[in-house]
Amino acid sequence: MDMRVVVNIKDNKFKLEDGAIIRAKDLGGEFVIEANSSGLISLAKHLLILASDKFESGEHIHYEAGIMLDNESADFVIEKI
């Protein structure tokens, strides 16, 4: 399977792909992120944008239930160090 994904770093907006589903579960000693293909592509783009030189250490993305995540998800943050 040949897949190509374009990431516009200049845009630097953390949008979700159409149809994206992302869920996060806190299982105590383990944190699980589940996503469909569109959700995984969205997360990958977010990580690449955050990794760019436009963002400094300490900058972060909030993932909140009902906004970027499925309604029943645990909230989480990804922060650049």
CNS distance restraints for C-alpha pairs under 8 A (distance, minus, plus):
assign (resid   5 and name CA) (resid  41 and name CA) 7.95 0.50 0.50
assign (resid   7 and name CA) (resid  45 and name CA) 6.13 0.50 0.50
assign (resid   7 and name CA) (resid  48 and name CA) 7.77 0.50 0.50
assign (resid   7 and name CA) (resid  49 and name CA) 7.68 0.50 0.50
assign (resid   8 and name CA) (resid  12 and name CA) 6.81 0.50 0.50
assign (resid   8 and name CA) (resid  49 and name CA) 7.97 0.50 0.50
assign (resid   9 and name CA) (resid  48 and name CA) 7.85 0.50 0.50
assign (resid   9 and name CA) (resid  49 and name CA) 5.46 0.50 0.50
assign (resid   9 and name CA) (resid  52 and name CA) 7.14 0.50 0.50
assign (resid  12 and name CA) (resid  49 and name CA) 5.94 0.50 0.50
assign (resid  14 and name CA) (resid  45 and name CA) 7.93 0.50 0.50
assign (resid  14 and name CA) (resid  46 and name CA) 5.77 0.50 0.50
assign (resid  15 and name CA) (resid  42 and name CA) 7.15 0.50 0.50
assign (resid  15 and name CA) (resid  46 and name CA) 7.99 0.50 0.50
assign (resid  16 and name CA) (resid  20 and name CA) 6.15 0.50 0.50
assign (resid  16 and name CA) (resid  38 and name CA) 7.84 0.50 0.50
assign (resid  16 and name CA) (resid  39 and name CA) 7.08 0.50 0.50
assign (resid  16 and name CA) (resid  42 and name CA) 5.29 0.50 0.50
assign (resid  16 and name CA) (resid  68 and name CA) 7.38 0.50 0.50
assign (resid  17 and name CA) (resid  38 and name CA) 5.57 0.50 0.50
assign (resid  17 and name CA) (resid  39 and name CA) 6.78 0.50 0.50
assign (resid  17 and name CA) (resid  41 and name CA) 7.30 0.50 0.50
assign (resid  17 and name CA) (resid  42 and name CA) 5.67 0.50 0.50
assign (resid  18 and name CA) (resid  38 and name CA) 6.80 0.50 0.50
assign (resid  19 and name CA) (resid  38 and name CA) 6.22 0.50 0.50
assign (resid  19 and name CA) (resid  39 and name CA) 7.67 0.50 0.50
assign (resid  20 and name CA) (resid  35 and name CA) 7.51 0.50 0.50
assign (resid  20 and name CA) (resid  36 and name CA) 6.52 0.50 0.50
assign (resid  20 and name CA) (resid  37 and name CA) 7.32 0.50 0.50
assign (resid  20 and name CA) (resid  38 and name CA) 4.51 0.50 0.50
assign (resid  20 and name CA) (resid  39 and name CA) 4.17 0.50 0.50
assign (resid  20 and name CA) (resid  40 and name CA) 7.88 0.50 0.50
assign (resid  20 and name CA) (resid  42 and name CA) 7.28 0.50 0.50
assign (resid  21 and name CA) (resid  35 and name CA) 5.46 0.50 0.50
assign (resid  21 and name CA) (resid  36 and name CA) 5.68 0.50 0.50
assign (resid  21 and name CA) (resid  38 and name CA) 7.04 0.50 0.50
assign (resid  21 and name CA) (resid  39 and name CA) 5.09 0.50 0.50
assign (resid  21 and name CA) (resid  69 and name CA) 6.95 0.50 0.50
assign (resid  21 and name CA) (resid  70 and name CA) 6.55 0.50 0.50
assign (resid  22 and name CA) (resid  33 and name CA) 7.14 0.50 0.50
assign (resid  22 and name CA) (resid  34 and name CA) 5.79 0.50 0.50
assign (resid  22 and name CA) (resid  35 and name CA) 4.38 0.50 0.50
assign (resid  22 and name CA) (resid  36 and name CA) 6.94 0.50 0.50
assign (resid  22 and name CA) (resid  39 and name CA) 5.43 0.50 0.50
assign (resid  22 and name CA) (resid  40 and name CA) 7.73 0.50 0.50
assign (resid  22 and name CA) (resid  68 and name CA) 7.39 0.50 0.50
assign (resid  22 and name CA) (resid  69 and name CA) 5.12 0.50 0.50
assign (resid  22 and name CA) (resid  70 and name CA) 5.90 0.50 0.50
assign (resid  23 and name CA) (resid  33 and name CA) 5.73 0.50 0.50
assign (resid  23 and name CA) (resid  34 and name CA) 5.05 0.50 0.50
assign (resid  23 and name CA) (resid  35 and name CA) 6.19 0.50 0.50
assign (resid  23 and name CA) (resid  69 and name CA) 5.62 0.50 0.50
assign (resid  23 and name CA) (resid  70 and name CA) 5.33 0.50 0.50
assign (resid  23 and name CA) (resid  72 and name CA) 7.63 0.50 0.50
assign (resid  23 and name CA) (resid  73 and name CA) 5.23 0.50 0.50
assign (resid  23 and name CA) (resid  74 and name CA) 7.63 0.50 0.50
assign (resid  24 and name CA) (resid  31 and name CA) 7.21 0.50 0.50
assign (resid  24 and name CA) (resid  32 and name CA) 5.60 0.50 0.50
assign (resid  24 and name CA) (resid  33 and name CA) 4.47 0.50 0.50
assign (resid  24 and name CA) (resid  34 and name CA) 6.22 0.50 0.50
assign (resid  24 and name CA) (resid  69 and name CA) 7.46 0.50 0.50
assign (resid  24 and name CA) (resid  73 and name CA) 4.88 0.50 0.50
assign (resid  24 and name CA) (resid  74 and name CA) 5.22 0.50 0.50
assign (resid  24 and name CA) (resid  75 and name CA) 7.12 0.50 0.50
assign (resid  24 and name CA) (resid  76 and name CA) 7.85 0.50 0.50
assign (resid  25 and name CA) (resid  31 and name CA) 5.78 0.50 0.50
assign (resid  25 and name CA) (resid  32 and name CA) 5.11 0.50 0.50
assign (resid  25 and name CA) (resid  33 and name CA) 6.52 0.50 0.50
assign (resid  25 and name CA) (resid  73 and name CA) 6.00 0.50 0.50
assign (resid  25 and name CA) (resid  74 and name CA) 5.43 0.50 0.50
assign (resid  26 and name CA) (resid  30 and name CA) 6.30 0.50 0.50
assign (resid  26 and name CA) (resid  31 and name CA) 4.69 0.50 0.50
assign (resid  26 and name CA) (resid  32 and name CA) 6.53 0.50 0.50
assign (resid  26 and name CA) (resid  74 and name CA) 6.34 0.50 0.50
assign (resid  27 and name CA) (resid  31 and name CA) 5.88 0.50 0.50
assign (resid  27 and name CA) (resid  32 and name CA) 7.43 0.50 0.50
assign (resid  35 and name CA) (resid  39 and name CA) 5.01 0.50 0.50
assign (resid  35 and name CA) (resid  40 and name CA) 5.65 0.50 0.50
assign (resid  36 and name CA) (resid  40 and name CA) 6.17 0.50 0.50
assign (resid  37 and name CA) (resid  41 and name CA) 6.20 0.50 0.50
assign (resid  38 and name CA) (resid  42 and name CA) 6.14 0.50 0.50
assign (resid  39 and name CA) (resid  43 and name CA) 6.23 0.50 0.50
assign (resid  40 and name CA) (resid  44 and name CA) 6.11 0.50 0.50
assign (resid  41 and name CA) (resid  45 and name CA) 6.16 0.50 0.50
assign (resid  42 and name CA) (resid  46 and name CA) 6.19 0.50 0.50
assign (resid  43 and name CA) (resid  47 and name CA) 6.19 0.50 0.50
assign (resid  44 and name CA) (resid  48 and name CA) 6.25 0.50 0.50
assign (resid  45 and name CA) (resid  49 and name CA) 6.11 0.50 0.50
assign (resid  46 and name CA) (resid  50 and name CA) 6.08 0.50 0.50
assign (resid  47 and name CA) (resid  51 and name CA) 5.99 0.50 0.50
assign (resid  48 and name CA) (resid  52 and name CA) 6.36 0.50 0.50
assign (resid  49 and name CA) (resid  54 and name CA) 7.98 0.50 0.50
assign (resid  50 and name CA) (resid  54 and name CA) 7.66 0.50 0.50
assign (resid  50 and name CA) (resid  55 and name CA) 5.94 0.50 0.50
assign (resid  50 and name CA) (resid  59 and name CA) 7.94 0.50 0.50
assign (resid  50 and name CA) (resid  60 and name CA) 7.47 0.50 0.50
assign (resid  50 and name CA) (resid  80 and name CA) 6.88 0.50 0.50
assign (resid  51 and name CA) (resid  55 and name CA) 6.97 0.50 0.50
assign (resid  51 and name CA) (resid  80 and name CA) 7.17 0.50 0.50
assign (resid  55 and name CA) (resid  59 and name CA) 6.30 0.50 0.50
assign (resid  55 and name CA) (resid  80 and name CA) 7.86 0.50 0.50
assign (resid  56 and name CA) (resid  80 and name CA) 6.99 0.50 0.50
assign (resid  56 and name CA) (resid  81 and name CA) 7.79 0.50 0.50
assign (resid  57 and name CA) (resid  79 and name CA) 7.67 0.50 0.50
assign (resid  57 and name CA) (resid  80 and name CA) 5.02 0.50 0.50
assign (resid  57 and name CA) (resid  81 and name CA) 4.49 0.50 0.50
assign (resid  58 and name CA) (resid  79 and name CA) 5.99 0.50 0.50
assign (resid  58 and name CA) (resid  80 and name CA) 5.46 0.50 0.50
assign (resid  58 and name CA) (resid  81 and name CA) 5.84 0.50 0.50
assign (resid  59 and name CA) (resid  79 and name CA) 5.78 0.50 0.50
assign (resid  59 and name CA) (resid  80 and name CA) 5.74 0.50 0.50
assign (resid  60 and name CA) (resid  77 and name CA) 6.64 0.50 0.50
assign (resid  60 and name CA) (resid  78 and name CA) 5.47 0.50 0.50
assign (resid  60 and name CA) (resid  79 and name CA) 4.08 0.50 0.50
assign (resid  60 and name CA) (resid  80 and name CA) 6.09 0.50 0.50
assign (resid  61 and name CA) (resid  77 and name CA) 5.59 0.50 0.50
assign (resid  61 and name CA) (resid  78 and name CA) 5.36 0.50 0.50
assign (resid  61 and name CA) (resid  79 and name CA) 6.53 0.50 0.50
assign (resid  62 and name CA) (resid  75 and name CA) 7.64 0.50 0.50
assign (resid  62 and name CA) (resid  76 and name CA) 6.21 0.50 0.50
assign (resid  62 and name CA) (resid  77 and name CA) 4.61 0.50 0.50
assign (resid  62 and name CA) (resid  78 and name CA) 6.79 0.50 0.50
assign (resid  63 and name CA) (resid  67 and name CA) 7.38 0.50 0.50
assign (resid  63 and name CA) (resid  68 and name CA) 5.49 0.50 0.50
assign (resid  63 and name CA) (resid  69 and name CA) 6.35 0.50 0.50
assign (resid  63 and name CA) (resid  75 and name CA) 5.64 0.50 0.50
assign (resid  63 and name CA) (resid  76 and name CA) 5.32 0.50 0.50
assign (resid  63 and name CA) (resid  77 and name CA) 5.93 0.50 0.50
assign (resid  64 and name CA) (resid  68 and name CA) 5.70 0.50 0.50
assign (resid  64 and name CA) (resid  69 and name CA) 5.72 0.50 0.50
assign (resid  64 and name CA) (resid  73 and name CA) 7.66 0.50 0.50
assign (resid  64 and name CA) (resid  74 and name CA) 7.34 0.50 0.50
assign (resid  64 and name CA) (resid  75 and name CA) 4.63 0.50 0.50
assign (resid  64 and name CA) (resid  76 and name CA) 6.74 0.50 0.50
assign (resid  65 and name CA) (resid  69 and name CA) 4.63 0.50 0.50
assign (resid  65 and name CA) (resid  70 and name CA) 5.57 0.50 0.50
assign (resid  65 and name CA) (resid  71 and name CA) 4.78 0.50 0.50
assign (resid  65 and name CA) (resid  72 and name CA) 6.32 0.50 0.50
assign (resid  65 and name CA) (resid  73 and name CA) 5.21 0.50 0.50
assign (resid  65 and name CA) (resid  74 and name CA) 6.49 0.50 0.50
assign (resid  65 and name CA) (resid  75 and name CA) 5.88 0.50 0.50
assign (resid  66 and name CA) (resid  70 and name CA) 5.52 0.50 0.50
assign (resid  66 and name CA) (resid  71 and name CA) 4.31 0.50 0.50
assign (resid  66 and name CA) (resid  72 and name CA) 7.68 0.50 0.50
assign (resid  67 and name CA) (resid  71 and name CA) 7.84 0.50 0.50
assign (resid  69 and name CA) (resid  73 and name CA) 6.21 0.50 0.50
assign (resid  69 and name CA) (resid  75 and name CA) 7.86 0.50 0.50
